[in-house]
Amino acid sequence: MDRRRGYAVVAYNDDVAADVIAGAVRSGFNVPGDLSVIGHDNSALSARFVPPISSVEIDMENPGKQSAHLALNLAEEYTMPPLPVATAYLLHRESTGPRQ
């Protein structure tokens, strides 16, 4: 791999990350030795894929509840309560690592 180029991909979701890994391996790259790949959504595929895909999981239930509460407050009181906050978790698996 050309050391002047990037060596990591942050994919839209875990399915896209799996496609990136498959394409990289077919092209002769080692994941994560030559290329680190991380997905988003922590799908069931991410833990079963080879190599297992590192993924970002976002808790969407709590912000959803907060958003509904926000909408009701705005409809009734016309005041702006605090905005909802989502919590994100990084699940480090074998698709990411130091460059080799």
SVG drawing of the C-alpha trace seen along z (x, -y; Angstrom):
<svg xmlns="http://www.w3.org/2000/svg" viewBox="-50 -30 55 45">
<polyline fill="none" stroke="black" stroke-width="0.4" points="0.0,0.0 1.2,-3.5 2.1,-5.1 1.1,-8.5 -2.5,-7.5 -5.0,-7.0 -5.4,-3.6 -8.8,-3.6 -12.4,-3.6 -15.4,-4.7 -18.3,-3.1 -21.9,-4.2 -23.0,-1.0 -21.7,2.5 -23.0,3.9 -21.0,1.4 -18.0,2.1 -18.3,5.8 -18.3,4.9 -15.2,2.7 -13.4,5.5 -14.3,8.1 -13.1,5.8 -9.9,5.0 -9.1,8.6 -9.8,9.5 -7.4,6.8 -4.7,8.2 -4.9,5.9 -4.7,7.2 -7.4,6.0 -6.4,4.5 -2.7,4.7 -3.0,2.5 -6.5,1.0 -8.6,0.5 -12.4,0.6 -15.1,-0.5 -18.9,-0.3 -21.8,-1.9 -24.9,-0.3 -23.4,2.8 -25.5,5.2 -25.4,8.9 -23.2,9.2 -20.4,7.2 -19.6,9.8 -19.8,12.8 -17.9,11.4 -14.2,12.3 -12.5,10.3 -15.1,9.1 -16.0,5.5 -15.4,2.7 -18.6,0.7 -20.1,-2.4 -23.5,-1.8 -25.7,-4.7 -28.5,-4.5 -31.4,-5.8 -34.2,-4.9 -33.4,-7.5 -33.1,-10.4 -36.3,-9.3 -38.2,-9.5 -36.5,-12.9 -37.5,-14.1 -41.2,-13.1 -41.1,-14.9 -39.5,-18.0 -42.3,-18.1 -45.0,-17.9 -43.3,-20.6 -43.0,-22.9 -46.7,-22.3 -47.9,-23.1 -45.4,-25.6 -43.6,-27.2 -40.3,-27.0 -37.2,-25.2 -36.1,-22.4 -32.6,-20.9 -32.0,-19.1 -31.8,-15.3 -28.3,-13.7 -27.4,-10.3 -24.8,-8.1 -22.4,-6.3 -20.3,-3.3 -17.3,-2.0 -17.1,1.8 -13.5,2.5 -13.1,5.7 -10.5,7.2 -11.2,5.0 -9.3,2.0 -5.8,1.9 -2.4,0.3 -0.8,0.2 1.7,3.0"/>
</svg>
